[in-house]
């Protein structure tokens, strides 16, 4: 599992480097023909992993503990201009949230989860290991979207 957590941290670090290479205006820009922007894609991975690991597995009764969830959850799109302060907070959350999940994993928090179907693919996830492997793919899809959006700036 250490390799999985390391991979998630490394890929998020790469995403943070992409975010750091852009201005706040560029992060917020929605190119013609698109319905979201780079910072939405980044915020989306931050909230989604927490939601999948804690809410969808039945550890938490709802997703209200996930900061910014209402703005970046599935089926949302940018509705306001994100500030530099929010970008900084999202960058910190991107890494801290994974460290928290890793610590909870070590404590056995996820030993007995409620299996659930992913809303995108309809695949049942039966263990936290499966959830975290899915997170890797999800994070990288959105990193790819953000990289493509950067080319449109």
Secondary structure, 3 states (H helix, E strand, C coil): CHHHHHHHHHHHHHHHHHHHCCCHHHHHCCCCCCCCCHHHHHHHHHHHHHHHHHHCCCCCCCCCCCCCHHHHCCCCCCCCCCCHHHHHHHHHHHHHHHHHHHHHHHHCCCCCCCCEECCCCCCEECCHHHHHHHHHHHHHHHHHHHHHHHHCC
